[in-house]
């Protein structure tokens, strides 16, 4: 949920030093053979389930200069499927709003391995101006940007405190996506406008090359992310979000989301080397 449009490149030695000091990356563990071709798009990890047709709505604030401004995020689990590096992945659509206008939209690609780990395979991200006009976009996917690596978005259950931080994926410049996560709390009770949740797990997300800048994400069983917070003086945006609504989309609303996703693909020239998204077998999606 954070922007990564302009990030300076770092030397390979500095990056390796930062990563080794914080965590053992999970990227080296990626192997397409750990995914079941018939089940990789069935993402039922209790702490990060993706159920096609589910929309999660978040509202909160972020810092812009010396001011706090209203922000929002809408995340939709689509029924679209894509093949990336030989693995069938689920397409998630997410839109970020600032002061009521669409700032960014992205398609994110995930699959679940046989053990229940949810993997992140890349993303397409677009930006828009205050009038809602498309400004530009950038994409990275495993196998379709040299050096890009898959990472784990959510570990298989049961979650265990004390496990090392793990890579959520890596994309080299010019995209430069390098998030890590570490479980820091379990068994938490947390209330947001959408309800009160038990057995919440809290993860610290960070980039090794950005000290003192962290996001705290709260995940509830059966729902997924319910809250986003921050810590550290280096965290520039200081974004705070709460889940306010869980919506089941109608067939007409799902069709609208599919159309948006396909429009984004049409604009993304980097997709010329992969097959377009398609409806999952057994769904009403075209």
LINLIN-V753883 format. One record per helix or strand of 3 or more residues. SS is the DSSP state (alpha for helix, beta for strand). FROM is the first residue (numbers start at 1). LEN is the number of residues. If there is no record, write none. Layout:
BEGIN
ss from len
SS FROM LEN
SS FROM LEN
END
This chain:
BEGIN
ss from len
alpha 12 11
alpha 27 3
alpha 32 3
beta 54 11
beta 67 18
beta 87 12
beta 101 12
beta 118 11
beta 134 8
beta 149 6
beta 165 3
beta 169 3
beta 180 13
beta 195 12
beta 214 7
beta 224 8
beta 240 9
alpha 251 17
alpha 269 5
END
